[in-house]
Amino acid sequence: MSRSTELTARQHRNLVAAQQASFITDSIRGTLRDDDFRRYLVIEEAFVLTAVRILGLVVAESESLDDATDHVMSLSNLVGEQREYFAGLREQFPYYGDVRELIESSSVLSNYALGLARRDGRAAALVAMFAAETLYLSWCRAALDTSVHREPALQEWIEMHTRPAFVAQVDALAREVDAMDGVDDATLDEWFAGMLAAETDFHNAAMH
């Protein structure tokens, strides 16, 4: 069994718990309120910038073009497909509250992930992103397996996180974890679990 598979197996309980956040369960069931979706769009777009910064660090600390390539592709998806997704919805789902205050309420995720990456470097950044992307791939696949009506923009977001390009990102992160000979299991668990806990706080910030 690979290290990434072993890691996700050890973290199964935490992954299941993270998927119990109301934003995720409501999205899966098709009961997410428009106001909560508006809030989520604001905080998720802000986190995409954090993800860009984290992957920028990963690329900067890569020691070969091969090491960097997958993460450059992920960066391209973030500043391309995902940036366009958010830009295209600003008029349809405007948020009328205090944007800065809302983003601050969800800052635990950015603070944890970026702080971890800056403190512990490339390996920690990769494990944090692996945790986040594994969570998204899991709940979005669960959503697609649940035949309910959803807001089309939410459905598109869910589908985006199950398509080949996104699956390839998760696979690339898994391969990085597999190659982390210099990091013990306890550290991998700490980084992964910490990111999932921050994800839960983040998703809770989207809900009234």
N, C-alpha and C positions, 0 to 999 in steps of 0.2 A: 504493500500500500504506500502511495506517495505521501510526502510530508504535508502537502496541501489537503489531501483527502483525510489524513489523520487529524489535521487541525480542524477541519470543518466537522468531522465526527465528534471530536472532543467538545466543540462549541455548539453542537446541535441544540442543546437546551437554550443557550443564549440566542441562537438564531430564531428559534420558535418564539421565544419571549419578545424579541424585537418585532416580530411580525404581528404581535397582539396590539401594537399601537393603533389607536382609533383611526388615524389617517389611513393606515394600510388596510385594516379590516373593512372600513367603510368603502374604500376604493375597490376592494375585491368584491364586496356585496353589491356595489352599484348604488350605495346610499350616501356617498360623499356630498355634502352641501356645497353649493356654489361659493358661498362666502369662505368656506374652508379651503376650497380649491384656489380661490384668489390669493389667500394668505400663503398657501403652499407655493404658488408660482413665484411670489416675491422672494421667499427665503431660499427656494431651490435654485433660482437663478443666481442669487448671491453666493450660494455654495459652489456652483459651477466655477466661479472665479477662484475659489479656494482650491478646488480640484485641479484647475489649470496651474496654480502656483505649486501645488504638491508634485504634479507630474513634471513641471519644469525643473524642480529640484532633482527628481529621479533622473531625468535626461542629463542634467548638468553633472551628476555623479556617475553616469554610465561610462564604462571604460572602453567600449567599442561601439561601432555603428550597429552591430547586431544587438548589443544590449539595449541600445536606445530606440531601435526601430519601432517595436510594438508600442512604446509609450508615446512616441511622436505621432503615431496613428491615432492613439487615444486622445491626445491633445487636439489633433485635427478634428475629431468627432465632436469634442466639447466646444471648440470655437466655431465650428461649422454647423452641423445638424442641430445641436442643442441650443446654441445661441440663436439660431434662426427660429427655433420652436418658441422660445420665450418672446422674442421680438414680435413674432406674428400674433401673439395672444394678448399683448398689452392693451389694445383697444377693446377687444372682446371681453376681457376679464380685468378691468381696471380695479386697483385697490385704492380706496379713498381714505384710509387711515394714515397713520404716521409710519412711513416706510422704514425710516431709520430705527424707530423704536421696535418695529416688528422684526427686523433683521437682528437687532441686538438681542431680542428674546430667544432667538434660535442660534446664537453665536457659540453655544457650547460645542457644536460639531466642528465648526471651523477652528475654534480655539484648540480643541483636542487634536484634530488631525494635523493642522499646520504646526502646532507646538511640538507634537511628537516627531514630525518630519524634521523640523529644525534642530531638535535636541538629539535625536538618535539616528538621523540620517536616512539613507536610501532604503535600507531594509525595513525600517519602521514605517516609512511612507508607503512602501509596497504592501505591507501587511494590512495597514489601515485601509487602503483602497481595495484590497482583496476582500476585506470584511464588508465594506460598503457595497461593493458590486455583487458579491455573493448574496447579500440580503436582497438587493433589488432584483437580481435574476430569479431568485426563489419566489418572492411574492408576486412578481409580475407574471411568472409562469402560472402560479396558482390562480391569479386573476383571469388569465386567458382560458383556464380550465373551468371557470365559473361563468356560465352563460346567463348574463344579465345585461340590461341596458345601462350604458354609462354615457356621460357627457363625451362627445366625440374627441375633444381635446385630451381628456384624461385617457380615453382608450388609446389614442395615438401615443401618449407618453408610456403607457404600459407596453404597447407593442414594440416601441423603440428599444425597450430594455429586454427584449427577447430575440431580437433579430441577430443574424450572423455577425454583424460588426461588433455588437455588444458582447455576445458570447465569446468572440475572439479576444476581446479585452480581458474578460474574466479568465479565460484559458491562459493568456499571457501572464497575468498576475499569479496564477497557480503555478506556472512553470518557474517563476521567480522564487516563490516560497519553496518549491521542491529543491532548489539549488542553494538554499540558505544553510550551508553546513556550519557556519560560525555562530548561529543563533540557537539557543536551547529552546525546548518545547515550552517551558514556563514563560519565557519572554514572548514567544509567538502568541501564547494564550492571553497574556496580559494586554498586548497591543490589540489583538483581535476583539477581545471582550470589551475593552475600553472604547473601541470605535462603535461597537454595537450599542453600548449604553448611551453614547453620545447621539447616535442615530435616533434612539427612542426619544430622548429629550427634544431633539430637533423636530421630529414628526409631531410630537405633542404641541409644539409651539404653533403649528399650523391650525390647531383646533381651538374653537372658542370655548 
